Amino acid sequence: MSPRLSVNEFWNRLTESGLADAERCRRWAVEYAKKNSGRPPADSATLAKFLIRGGALTSYQVQCLLAGNLTDLSTGRYVLRRPAEAPWIDWFWAKQARGRGEMLVHKQPADTPEIAQRWLTLHLSLRSKNLQPLESERNEGETLVVSRLPPGRTLAEAFASGQWDPARTAELGEAVANALLPLHHAGYAHGGIHPERIWIGKPTKEKTSPILLLRDAPLGIDHPLGERSVWLRRPEQPALYAAPEFSLPGQPVDPLSDQYALGCLLYQSQFGTPPFSADNSDALLQQHIEKVPAKLQALANGSEKSGSGIVRVIGHAMAKNAAARFTNLDGMIAALQQLQEPNEIAAAAATPTASAPIPTPIPTPKAPPAKPDTVVPASRKTASPVAEPPRHQKQPVAPVPASAPPTQRVPPAEASPAKQTPAAKPAASSPEPVSKQPQAPKALKPTPKPQAASPANPSPSPTPAETNAPPKRKRAGSAGRRRKKSKKSYRGPIVIGGLGFAAMIGLILILGRPSGPSKQVSQTTPAPFVPTPRAPAASPSANGSGAGNGNSAGENETMGPFELTDNEKTLWAPPSVPDPPPLEMIPGGPQMVIVLRLSDLVQSPTGQAISNAFSQELGDALENLTQRTKIPAEDIERLTLAFDGQGEGVASITMGIHLQKPRPLKDLLQTWKVEIAQTPEGDPILAGDGPDAFFVRDVSEGAMVDAFSIGSIEQMKGVAEMGGAPIPLPPQLKGLWQSANSEADLNLLLLPNYLFADGRNILKTYAPQIIGPLREFLQPDANGVLLVSNLEPDWYLETRMLPGPGTTSTTLSRKMQTTVAQLPTWAENFLVDTSPDPSWRKLANRMPQMLRAIDRYARYGVAEDAATANLYLPSEAAPNILLASMLAANTLPGKAAAIAATPMATKAMSIEELLEMPISVSFDQESLEFAGQAVIDEVKGKAPPGTTIPPYVLLGGDLQKEGITQNQQIRDFKIKDQPLRKVLTLLVMQANIDKSVTDASQPQQLLVWVIGDNPNKPGEKAILISTRAGAEGKYELPAEFVP
């Protein structure tokens, strides 16, 4: 460290870098003086050593400060503390400015190949509690990848301490297998299972060590014989666990080779040494082909008894013949879980069981091992449609199989047959849908007071609603995968699935898979569907008599605020009188609220069917909820999710929990491992060392808790400030919420712009393909949305929308009706223009009939000044329609299969023609960067096929010279049916620093847009955002900016 830097300059650099403010520097100076007899630091080197010893700074930070490299000390909102050691490449341990824990941060290079970006996008969508967590953030045009790993070390370092006992080895195997499941279910493999690729966290308070499988995401699928790496350094012996089949030239990595590597890993854990050792990869691979590990051979000979249960599982996974291994990891997990039961390991040795097959050598191919290229992500096959029971039969709903049917736990000997005949390739078939022939419902239909506006056209007569018979059971692992494609129209599925997609996201975040194996139900001819009759609520009449006295023929009954009539032009009567659930235990100002009757949902047959239909999306959500709250889902009566934003499109979620039965506060304090603390305002909250804080209303001794809130400390401060009481809503949302129903399975309240602004990463993560169509449907016509749904005894769905500026409730209601009426035509075109995967083709063939049923059962009107649509269908229709929507939205068409309100051009457009194309854009607040991307998204949605869409590029250097940042905020931007060039002009005018500008031609309008060469891709034209000074002499100013 150089002493030539003065102490004052060192303090100045500290504050400039953002590592400390002036107050903190003064405290450090006082601490130094106290420990050095009142003397100030003599030089910067002495001061730096003091700060390093005290933990205030790291050696890396001091080196950057002394060298003057202040830009290397932070990236985005993260302060870099030190470079991450092996196995990471170009990763840093970092902290947020006000955060306590460290995390790994990596800046993606600007020249990252497109294939690497695609792999990264895929990995960001895959989650498991044992898979390395990954998040992506954008900061001034850069992509940051964040991994919130707990403190710990690699498994290779842990193995240096010696072998593990059988129970811990089984725990390790289950964790790694669980981490691999999302990849295998998605149709891919890991390929890099190795002790240097597994992270062992430090023991938690529960004395458990988190086990996480690391992933080199941009690399795609790793290979034990490959040489490439991006994020993670290549292991010293990458072929340590190479499966024998890699001796065949060009052999790709697959789930079975992952299983073999996992077996080798467990062998090393159990016995302290790898199954084989050699000086190079070729020699290692030869041993994997020809030899049987000594311990496995000893078990077969009867001389090895210790931990025989786990050794049998290892032997089965390490079978030389891939067809003799576990069919998939579900079976292996079941065997490993069985070994972790009390006394199971000892019992395994004492109980006579059939031995697992001992691997036998296979012939050595003469061709040398090939080093394959990286595999590009391929389209995934679609999942089988949900199976359901006949209507009105007291039988359970058969859940849709996930990527593999649930495997019953069996002892390892049973799970590992001595011989296994390879299963024949399953036939490409799908379950036959069972048609229901509904009659015109005679249920009472309400006319809200004031009188609801009737649609212009009467509703047509009903047609069949479609359901599906139970699917034929497939061999584990043979279930199809959902195909994820892009660049197509989703206008059809967006209405049936999209309006409820935010609700599905809530389910994705919360609901989990029901336990137990799937049950098949008999196929029975269903009775015609008629909505279940509901008794009208008692409503006193003028003379004081109750409504239950009955009415004479032709008279109208009453149901709370509704007058019940037999008129097909009015809205359906809801299942019960609206009674909104209180929005308690959440902070004020949410932009989206989801209220779920969680206990009923996870236990109802229809809720379980939906959970199984979307098991790939639901993932480990229920388990995560239980881990955070320490409360089983069955014990949660009502769950309230409040969504807000943290900036950069990241959703901030607070959960309000209402319990079925109160629990003692003292028990919860011990379970949550928190203590009673106080906010600066004196409000009590519960906090501990973990990331979650809690709020309960009563913290007195002996208190019973029937409701609590969970979230960050900042969120709990907001809840405590209100005392957990119901939050106030803006006037427009308050009126909508009065139509919510506490007896509904789901209530969703939404400010539409949230999905495209602060909450945009929700849709980007779970349904990026529907963002454009959903935005077009909701903006700018809808100012607020309420969705209410009951799943049983019939599926009831109600959507209410408040009209936005420039439209009316009646117009919005007609828009809803017109869009839904186009669905059957869209479905027919979809079948002509696409080739649905065989796994759901029969369900796809029924889509036109299903959508006709929606069209004919849906009713439209205006209620309480909101455009309203509602419908009744059989409960079984809910999972089928939602699943069909998802699969249709992920099926690539041969040509455009969109429904459009007006014919679109079929000829590709030039940039000049695009600038004249009318578009509509609406958002409440966006940065200059994201606002422009929103405009480009609209252009992509309207431009005809074959049109080259110019990218939107900010010339940061030009902007910086004028004091304009890429984060310049644009607010209340609402443009409808205006040419693209006018939209761009209004965009830069709103982002201009001088707000007095009234015409773009004025010299004070510094910010301009031009068409020019893309600086990031020579030869490509782009829409460039620059300044007058920056564009002068380089680009031709559009006419709008010429004085």
Summary of the structure (lengths in Angstrom):
residues: 1043
radius of gyration: 31.4
end to end distance: 57.3
largest distance: 101.0
contacts: 3446
relative contact order: 0.07
helix: 35%
strand: 18%
